[in-house]
Amino acid sequence: MPKPQIPLTDNDGRMPERVTVYAREFTPAAMEYHRRDMGRRGYLLAGPIVQQNVFLLDGPGRPDPLFDGEPFYSATFVRKPDAAAA
């Protein structure tokens, strides 16, 4: 059963400037561009897909690792300047 599509618009119907997805393996992160039809929606891949650790800062204290500190591959998509809300 396929997973439901996650909308790429906020509550006002605007598309976010950047969308980042995280995956345990390289291939799912790379395929996200095609799976969600990001090109048709007005997005480009912002840079290389890299494995990294992700942290959350909640104020001036120490950052908390996300995903239990496990490194994930990240793919960031940036909206083309002329892209309209899809």
C-alpha positions as CSV (number, residue, x, y, z in Angstrom):
1,M,0.0,0.0,0.0
2,P,1.6,3.3,-1.0
3,K,2.2,6.0,1.6
4,P,-0.1,9.1,1.3
5,Q,1.4,12.1,-0.4
6,I,2.5,14.9,1.9
7,P,1.3,18.3,0.7
8,L,4.0,20.8,-0.2
9,T,2.1,23.9,0.8
10,D,1.6,25.6,4.1
11,N,-1.8,26.6,5.6
12,D,-1.9,29.7,3.3
13,G,-1.3,27.6,0.2
14,R,2.3,28.8,-0.3
15,M,5.1,26.4,-1.1
16,P,8.0,26.4,1.2
17,E,11.3,27.8,-0.1
18,R,13.2,24.6,0.9
19,V,12.2,21.0,1.7
20,T,14.6,18.6,3.3
21,V,14.0,14.8,3.5
22,Y,16.0,12.3,5.5
23,A,16.6,8.7,4.7
24,R,18.6,5.9,6.3
25,E,20.0,4.9,2.8
26,F,21.1,7.0,-0.2
27,T,18.7,5.6,-2.8
28,P,15.4,6.6,-1.1
29,A,16.7,10.1,-0.6
30,A,17.8,10.3,-4.2
31,M,14.5,8.9,-5.5
32,E,12.4,11.4,-3.6
33,Y,12.8,13.9,-6.3
34,H,11.1,11.6,-8.8
35,R,8.7,10.0,-6.4
36,R,7.1,13.3,-5.4
37,D,7.5,14.9,-8.8
38,M,9.6,17.7,-7.3
39,G,10.5,19.1,-10.7
40,R,6.9,19.6,-11.8
41,R,6.3,21.2,-8.4
42,G,9.0,23.7,-9.1
43,Y,11.9,22.4,-7.1
44,L,15.6,21.6,-7.8
45,L,18.0,19.6,-5.8
46,A,20.0,22.2,-3.8
47,G,23.3,20.2,-3.6
48,P,24.7,16.8,-3.1
49,I,22.9,14.2,-1.1
50,V,25.1,13.7,2.0
51,Q,25.0,11.6,5.1
52,Q,25.0,13.8,8.3
53,N,24.0,13.9,11.9
54,V,21.0,16.1,12.7
55,F,20.5,18.1,15.8
56,L,17.7,20.3,17.3
57,L,18.5,23.5,19.1
58,D,15.9,24.7,21.5
59,G,17.3,27.8,23.0
60,P,20.9,28.5,24.0
61,G,21.6,25.1,25.5
62,R,23.2,22.0,24.1
63,P,21.8,20.7,20.8
64,D,19.8,17.4,21.1
65,P,20.6,14.8,18.5
66,L,17.6,13.7,16.4
67,F,17.1,10.1,15.2
68,D,18.9,8.8,18.3
69,G,22.1,10.3,16.9
70,E,22.1,8.0,13.8
71,P,23.4,9.6,10.7
72,F,20.9,10.0,7.8
73,Y,21.2,11.0,4.2
74,S,19.6,14.3,3.5
75,A,18.3,15.7,0.2
76,T,17.4,19.4,0.2
77,F,15.1,20.7,-2.5
78,V,14.9,24.5,-3.2
79,R,12.0,26.1,-5.0
80,K,12.7,27.8,-8.3
81,P,12.1,31.6,-8.0
82,D,9.4,31.5,-10.7
83,A,7.6,28.4,-9.3
84,A,3.9,28.9,-8.5
85,A,2.1,27.1,-5.8
86,A,1.2,23.6,-6.9
